[in-house]
């Protein structure tokens, strides 16, 4: 396990900034859960930046990601660590989860591809991903890293996440529908519920 230094901050208006620095990557993520879908992204992996842009745009989350990773080896550490850092930022921005809807789901099509994503901000990390990618690479992006990104996210956001690509032939379309649907499901889950203001959406009273 690589040693790391973590610096983070958050405030009541559902924004957060988290920096994660290891011997493999140096990453800073800034988010605003109540944004308008604006993004500034620089990971060194063009297709990955495109996928993060989908999360921001379809989640209506303002998102800034700056990553400097060991891409001379491959993209694994960069993609995984961005998922970890984004998960930490989301967890900090939502705070004690009072007044959240908690659950979100979305179906997103793109031509022949269709993906369903369901999320629960449960406090319990869990990922079930079913995407039979038809290609191992999309540009400079290894499709196996989709799982690593979402695993890093759920582990540190404390979320249960199900991703099912119901059909698809083009790997670009398969991946893009997954990230778009994730953005839309996350948007629904982090929305404030006016009928549950001030209460944690759980019979336990805590998440």
PyMOL commands that set and color helices and strands:
alter all, ss='L'
color gray80, all
select helices_A, chain A and resi 46-59+76-94+145-157+171-190+194-196
alter helices_A, ss='H'
color red, helices_A
select strands_A, chain A and resi 4-11+15-22+25-32+39-42+62-69+103-110+113-120+126-130+137-138+141-142+160-167
alter strands_A, ss='S'
color yellow, strands_A
deselect
rebuild
show_as cartoon
